[in-house]
Amino acid sequence: MVTRRLGDRLLGGQVRRGAVGSMLLAVGTAPLALLVSVVLARMLGVADFGVYSFAFALVTLLAIPAQSGLPQLVVRETARYREGGNLDAVRGLWRWSTGCVALFSAAIALLTVLASIAVSDGSHAPRTVTLLARLGLIPFIALANLRGAALRGLGQVTLGQLPERLVRPVVLIGLVLAALAAWPTENFSAPLAMGLHCVAAAVAFSLGAWLLRRGSRAVIANTRPVYADVRHWSRAFLPLSLVAGLTVANENIDLLLVGFLRSDVEVGVYRAAVQGGVLVLFGMQALKFAIMPHIARLHAAGDLAGMQRLAIRGAQVALLAALPPGLMFLLFGDWLLVRVFGPGFAEGYVALAIISLGQLVNAAMGFVGVLLNMTGHERDAVRGILLSTFVHVGLCLLLIPAWGIEGAAVARFMQLLVWNVLLHASVRIRLGVGASVLGRPPKTSLLGDGQANG
């Protein structure tokens, strides 16, 4: 009865507020991410935008150890400790994870600089300079994600997303416009754009750190850091890191291989198509932040029925949010690419349509990765994403040389399909719950009053 009341309370109150706040934030900020790409694409041109996109994707992959699975670990364990009243462990977890990020960021930056010096021959100078400028983003974004995860673990879902989703793109757009006002357009380059992005990330991180201090003051006041569970954190860290790292890799590997196997122009066009796919899934990404800590709490309380209701209703809301932009890109993608990014991006329509279709399938399958990671079954998620990554890389190497960006889009679609099917099966086996829009939960509403029947 106690666990049932917990599930109903979460479904009826906290999840509703977090979901509504996340969705409103997503609706308000999703155009910002697209606007950043549009402004940079128009200012840099197709080729320079390709250089910027290539460097961004490459260092994002290099930064995987700096972020790894720590944000998901912080959300899960913060929610679990909060449910059990172990607030000293919360403070210890936050300090331990911050130290890990600082150490990894410094190591990655040093190794990347040394590697760039060793292999540089001057033939790809713009790429090299932009890549080195991108290194400044690693610690700021990694630590900002950690601060946001801590806030979400405390149930402050909207505040946890505000710096990265709103502040960073707004500051970046403002800096780009200021730079264009100060210098001629022809002097605006990919390295300069990346440097401005570093400044915007530093501003967002500073705000996030302040919000965490303010938001956690009442929760962890008069606590002292306890590190008794470091061994537990370390054991969970590796599989969560593999899941998070391979997820980031799958989001960037096709773009990188287009850069290695094709031209900078095609990289720029494909980046525009990928940005459209991100917009299709903005609702699901926003909702994911809202439900992650509550999945962990429901699992800790043993409320599988509440977890099933939350997962299936979440998938249904995610698909409803994905349908309008997905159908818009499928039907009018060519016209939108030309009008938004410019005439040089028209060739990305077929890739955009394939990616959009894949994201619709992704939304319909539900939050399978969240369910596994937040309930301690991250090793199943690792196996699923490992296999889907092999499929992704293999198809990229096979299809990109012959089909270009359309081949990359097909590889991305197949990776999403394989990943979702495998993880959906694992959720059924491990948890005995449904996760897709076709599931049949008990009659209750994610955004309703939360009174379960039967």
C-alpha positions in Angstrom: 0.0 0.0 0.0 2.8 2.4 0.9 4.6 1.7 -2.4 1.3 2.1 -4.3 0.7 5.5 -2.7 4.3 6.5 -3.7 3.6 5.6 -7.3 0.3 7.4 -7.4 1.8 10.5 -5.8 4.6 10.6 -8.3 2.3 10.0 -11.3 -0.1 12.6 -10.0 2.1 15.3 -8.7 5.9 15.4 -9.0 6.1 13.7 -12.5 3.3 15.9 -13.8 5.1 19.1 -12.7 8.4 17.9 -13.9 7.0 16.7 -17.2 5.1 19.9 -17.8 8.1 22.0 -16.9 10.4 20.0 -19.1 8.0 20.1 -22.0 7.5 23.8 -21.7 11.2 24.3 -21.5 11.7 22.1 -24.5 9.1 23.9 -26.6 10.7 27.2 -25.7 14.3 26.1 -26.2 14.2 23.5 -29.0 14.1 26.3 -31.6 17.3 27.8 -30.0 19.4 24.7 -30.8 18.2 24.8 -34.4 18.8 28.6 -34.5 22.4 28.2 -33.3 23.0 25.8 -36.2 21.2 28.1 -38.7 23.1 31.2 -37.6 26.5 29.4 -37.8 25.6 27.7 -41.1 24.7 31.0 -42.7 27.7 32.9 -41.3 30.3 30.2 -42.0 29.0 28.8 -45.3 28.6 25.1 -46.0 32.3 24.1 -46.1 33.3 26.0 -42.9 30.2 24.8 -41.1 31.4 21.3 -42.1 34.8 22.0 -40.4 33.0 23.3 -37.3 30.7 20.3 -37.2 33.5 17.8 -37.7 35.6 19.3 -34.9 32.6 19.4 -32.6 31.7 15.7 -33.3 35.4 14.6 -32.9 36.0 16.2 -29.6 32.6 15.1 -28.3 33.8 11.6 -28.8 37.1 12.3 -27.2 35.2 13.8 -24.2 33.3 10.6 -23.5 35.5 9.7 -20.5 35.0 13.1 -19.0 31.2 12.8 -18.9 30.7 9.1 -19.4 27.9 7.7 -17.2 28.4 10.0 -14.3 25.3 12.2 -14.8 23.0 9.1 -15.0 24.8 7.7 -11.9 24.3 11.0 -10.0 20.6 11.2 -10.9 20.0 7.6 -9.9 22.0 7.5 -6.7 20.9 11.0 -5.5 17.2 10.0 -5.9 17.9 6.7 -4.1 19.8 8.3 -1.2 17.2 11.0 -0.9 14.4 8.4 -0.7 16.4 6.6 2.1 17.3 9.8 3.9 21.1 9.3 3.4 22.0 12.9 2.6 25.6 12.6 3.8 26.2 10.1 0.9 24.6 12.6 -1.5 27.3 15.1 -0.7 30.0 12.5 -1.0 28.7 11.3 -4.4 28.7 14.9 -5.7 32.3 15.6 -4.6 33.5 12.2 -5.9 31.9 12.7 -9.3 33.2 16.2 -9.6 36.7 15.0 -9.0 36.4 12.3 -11.6 35.2 14.8 -14.3 38.1 17.3 -13.5 40.7 14.5 -13.7 39.3 13.1 -17.0 38.9 16.5 -18.6 42.6 17.4 -17.9 43.8 14.1 -19.2 41.8 14.3 -22.4 42.9 17.9 -23.1 46.6 17.0 -22.6 46.5 13.9 -24.8 44.6 15.7 -27.5 47.0 18.6 -27.6 50.0 16.2 -27.8 48.4 14.1 -30.5 47.5 17.2 -32.6 51.1 18.4 -32.4 52.5 15.0 -33.3 50.3 14.4 -36.4 49.8 18.0 -37.7 51.3 18.6 -41.1 49.5 21.8 -41.9 47.1 20.2 -44.5 44.1 20.5 -42.2 45.0 23.6 -40.3 41.4 24.9 -39.9 40.2 21.6 -38.6 43.1 21.3 -36.1 42.7 24.9 -34.8 38.9 24.4 -34.4 39.5 21.1 -32.7 41.9 22.6 -30.2 39.4 25.5 -29.5 36.8 22.8 -28.9 38.8 21.4 -26.0 37.8 24.3 -23.8 34.2 23.1 -23.9 34.9 19.7 -22.4 35.2 20.6 -18.6 32.5 23.2 -18.8 29.9 21.0 -20.5 30.8 17.9 -18.4 30.6 19.7 -15.1 27.4 21.5 -16.2 25.8 18.1 -17.0 26.9 16.9 -13.6 25.3 19.9 -11.8 22.1 19.4 -13.8 22.0 15.7 -12.9 22.3 16.6 -9.2 19.4 19.0 -9.4 17.3 16.4 -11.3 18.1 13.8 -8.7 16.7 16.2 -6.1 13.5 16.5 -8.1 14.3 20.0 -9.5 13.9 18.8 -13.1 13.4 22.1 -14.9 16.2 24.0 -13.0 18.5 21.1 -13.8 18.0 21.7 -17.6 17.9 25.5 -17.6 21.6 26.4 -18.0 22.4 24.0 -20.8 19.1 24.1 -22.7 18.5 27.8 -22.5 21.4 29.9 -21.2 24.2 28.4 -23.3 22.5 28.7 -26.8 21.2 32.2 -25.9 24.6 33.4 -24.9 26.2 31.8 -27.9 23.8 33.5 -30.3 24.4 36.8 -28.6 28.2 36.4 -28.8 28.0 35.5 -32.5 25.9 38.5 -33.3 28.3 40.7 -31.3 31.3 39.3 -33.2 29.6 39.9 -36.5 28.9 43.5 -35.5 32.6 44.0 -34.5 34.3 42.3 -37.4 33.5 41.9 -41.1 31.6 38.7 -42.1 34.6 37.3 -44.0 36.6 37.2 -40.8 34.1 35.0 -39.1 35.7 31.5 -39.1 35.1 28.1 -37.6 37.8 28.5 -34.8 36.3 31.8 -33.8 32.8 30.3 -33.6 34.2 27.5 -31.4 35.9 29.9 -29.1 32.7 31.8 -28.6 31.0 28.5 -27.8 33.6 28.0 -25.0 32.7 31.3 -23.5 29.0 30.5 -23.7 29.6 27.2 -22.0 31.5 28.8 -19.2 28.6 31.2 -18.5 26.1 28.4 -18.5 28.3 26.3 -16.1 28.6 29.2 -13.7 24.9 29.7 -13.6 24.4 25.9 -13.0 26.8 25.9 -10.1 25.0 28.8 -8.5 21.6 27.1 -9.0 22.8 23.9 -7.4 24.2 25.7 -4.4 20.9 27.5 -4.0 18.7 24.5 -4.7 20.5 22.1 -2.5 21.1 24.3 0.5 18.0 23.1 2.4 18.6 19.4 1.5 22.2 18.9 2.4 22.6 21.6 5.0 24.7 20.4 8.0 25.8 17.3 6.2 29.3 16.0 5.7 30.5 14.0 2.7 30.5 10.2 3.2 32.3 8.0 0.7 31.3 4.5 2.1 29.7 3.6 -1.3 32.6 4.5 -3.5 33.1 0.8 -4.5 29.4 0.6 -5.5 29.7 3.9 -7.5 32.8 2.6 -9.2 31.1 -0.8 -10.2 28.1 1.0 -11.6 30.2 3.6 -13.3 31.8 1.4 -15.9 28.6 0.0 -17.5 26.8 3.3 -17.3 29.8 4.9 -18.9 29.8 2.4 -21.7 26.1 3.1 -22.3 26.5 6.9 -22.2 29.7 6.8 -24.2 28.3 4.5 -27.0 25.1 6.7 -27.1 27.3 9.8 -27.7 29.4 7.8 -30.2 26.3 6.7 -32.1 25.1 10.4 -32.3 28.4 11.4 -33.9 30.1 8.5 -35.6 28.2 8.8 -38.8 29.0 12.5 -39.1 32.6 11.8 -38.4 32.8 9.0 -41.0 31.2 11.4 -43.6 34.0 13.8 -42.7 36.7 11.1 -43.2 35.1 9.5 -46.3 33.5 12.5 -48.1 33.9 16.3 -48.2 33.5 19.1 -45.7 30.5 20.3 -47.7 28.7 17.0 -47.2 29.5 17.1 -43.5 27.8 20.5 -43.2 24.7 19.3 -45.1 24.5 16.2 -43.0 24.8 18.1 -39.8 21.8 20.2 -40.8 19.8 16.9 -41.4 20.9 15.6 -38.0 19.8 18.8 -36.3 16.3 18.2 -37.8 16.3 14.7 -36.3 17.2 16.2 -32.9 14.2 18.5 -33.2 11.9 15.5 -33.8 12.9 14.0 -30.5 13.0 17.1 -28.4 9.8 16.1 -26.5 11.2 12.7 -25.5 14.5 14.2 -24.4 12.7 16.7 -22.2 10.4 14.0 -20.7 13.4 11.7 -20.1 14.9 14.3 -17.7 11.6 14.4 -15.8 11.0 10.7 -15.4 14.6 9.4 -14.7 14.7 10.2 -10.9 11.2 8.9 -10.4 11.9 5.6 -12.2 14.7 5.1 -9.7 12.5 6.0 -6.7 9.7 3.7 -7.9 12.1 0.9 -8.3 13.6 1.5 -4.9 10.1 1.4 -3.4 9.3 -1.8 -5.3 6.4 -0.2 -7.2 6.5 -2.0 -10.6 2.9 -1.1 -11.5 3.7 2.6 -11.0 6.8 2.3 -13.0 4.9 0.6 -15.9 2.2 3.4 -15.9 4.9 6.0 -15.9 6.9 4.4 -18.7 4.0 3.7 -21.1 2.3 7.1 -20.6 5.7 8.7 -21.1 6.2 6.9 -24.4 2.7 8.0 -25.6 3.4 11.6 -24.7 6.8 11.4 -26.4 5.3 10.1 -29.6 2.6 12.7 -29.6 5.3 15.4 -29.3 7.5 13.8 -32.1 4.7 13.4 -34.7 4.3 17.1 -35.7 8.0 17.9 -36.5 8.5 14.4 -37.8 5.7 14.6 -40.3 6.7 18.1 -41.2 10.2 17.0 -42.1 9.0 14.0 -44.1 6.6 16.1 -46.2 8.3 19.5 -46.5 11.9 18.8 -45.5 13.5 19.9 -48.8 11.6 23.3 -48.7 12.5 23.8 -45.0 16.2 23.1 -45.5 16.5 25.7 -48.2 14.5 28.3 -46.4 16.2 27.8 -43.0 19.8 26.9 -43.7 20.2 28.1 -47.3 20.3 26.8 -50.9 23.4 24.8 -50.3 21.6 22.5 -47.9 18.8 21.2 -50.2 20.6 17.9 -50.9 20.1 16.9 -47.3 16.3 16.2 -47.7 16.5 12.4 -48.2 18.8 12.1 -45.2 16.6 14.3 -43.1 13.5 12.2 -44.0 15.3 8.9 -43.1 16.6 10.3 -39.8 13.1 11.7 -38.9 11.5 8.3 -39.5 14.0 6.7 -37.3 13.4 9.1 -34.5 9.6 8.5 -34.7 10.3 4.8 -34.2 12.6 5.7 -31.3 9.9 7.7 -29.6 7.3 4.9 -30.1 9.5 2.3 -28.4 9.6 4.3 -25.2 12.2 4.9 -22.5 13.9 1.5 -22.6 17.4 2.8 -21.8 16.2 4.9 -18.9 14.3 1.9 -17.4 17.4 -0.3 -17.5 19.8 2.3 -16.3 17.7 3.6 -13.5 16.9 0.1 -12.1 20.4 -1.3 -11.9 20.3 -3.3 -15.2 22.8 -1.1 -17.0 24.7 -4.2 -18.2 21.8 -5.2 -20.4 21.8 -1.7 -21.9 25.5 -2.1 -22.6 25.0 -5.4 -24.5 22.2 -3.8 -26.6 24.1 -0.6 -27.4 27.3 -2.5 -28.2 25.6 -4.6 -30.8 23.7 -1.7 -32.3 27.0 0.3 -32.5 28.7 -2.5 -34.5 25.7 -2.4 -36.8 26.0 1.4 -37.1 29.7 1.5 -37.8 29.6 -1.5 -40.2 26.7 0.1 -42.2 28.4 3.5 -42.3 31.6 2.0 -43.7 29.6 0.0 -46.2 27.1 2.7 -47.3 28.8 6.1 -47.0 31.4 5.6 -49.8 28.6 4.6 -52.2 25.6 6.6 -51.0 27.1 9.5 -49.1 24.9 11.2 -46.5 21.9 9.0 -47.5 23.9 6.0 -46.6 24.9 7.6 -43.2 21.2 8.2 -42.5 20.2 4.6 -43.3 23.0 3.4 -40.9 21.7 5.7 -38.2 18.1 4.5 -38.7 19.2 0.8 -38.4 21.2 1.5 -35.2 18.1 3.1 -33.6 15.9 0.2 -34.6 18.4 -2.6 -33.4 19.0 -0.7 -30.1 15.3 -0.3 -29.3 14.3 -3.8 -30.1 17.1 -5.3 -28.0 16.5 -3.1 -25.0 12.8 -3.5 -25.2 13.2 -7.2 -24.9 15.6 -6.8 -21.9 13.0 -4.5 -20.1 10.4 -7.3 -20.6 12.7 -10.0 -19.3 14.3 -8.1 -16.4 11.4 -5.9 -15.1 8.3 -7.6 -16.6 6.9 -4.2 -17.7 6.0 -2.7 -21.0 7.7 0.4 -22.3 6.3 1.1 -25.8 3.2 3.1 -26.9 1.4 -0.3 -27.5 1.6 -1.3 -23.8 -1.5 -1.5 -21.7 -0.9 0.1 -18.3 -3.6 0.3 -15.6 -6.0 3.2 -16.1 -4.3 6.3 -14.9 -2.7 9.4 -16.5 0.8 10.7 -16.4 -0.5 14.2 -16.3 -3.8 13.4 -14.5 -4.8 13.2 -10.9 -2.8 10.0 -10.3 -5.6 7.9 -8.8 -5.0 4.4 -10.0 -7.8 1.9 -10.5 -7.7 -1.7 -9.6 
